[in-house]
Amino acid sequence: MNDPRQANAVSKAHLILASLFLAGALALFGIVVFQVSSSESAVVDASLSLADKRAQEQALESAVRVASETKTQRSALQNLVIPKGGSGAFIASVESLAAEAGVSSSVFSVDAQAPRGDTPGTLTLSVQYSGSYAGGVRFLRLVETMPASVSVSSFSLGYSTVSKKWEGTFQFSALSYDSP
């Protein structure tokens, strides 16, 4: 190894090996950095996805809580509207209120406005009755306090000298999900 050419060749070989080792180490470092950054990106994506899922879960829990807390109120509101297919029963209940008030009655006009989507329509009834003054007033009060959303639009009352009874008419509307 005293020969300078030999020493120079060994130095070149070592330099080449060192360069290859350094290039391999840099390549390995690059692969590790790429893997770490890919893993970091996946962790960030997973954490954002988890945050979205938590937000959705909280919104769902809130909706369930509101639905639970308002069940009684929603039920009471639903009872204020004549259900689909319930117009006949509603008219019969109006006629039974007349009997309860001690007057005779007849529904002489029925008009229905169709519901639109989730918005209920109306069922408008015109009722004629006869009996005592107190019975007529009680009948109207019973209709106004029915378990339905009722709006009286006209009312008339008079004494008939022919029948010797108080006679009257009134018209009222109720919210309804029935179609005409």
Secondary structure, DSSP 8 states (H G I E B T S, - for coil): --SHHHHHHHHHHHHHHHHHHHHHHHHHHHHHHHHHHHHHHHHHHHHHHHHHHHHHHHHHHHHHHHHHHTHHHHHHHHTTSB-TT-HHHHHHHHHHHHHHHT-EEEEEEEEEE--BTTB-EEEEEEEEEEE-HHHHHHHHHHHHTSSS-EEEEEEEEEEETTTTEEEEEEEEEEEE----
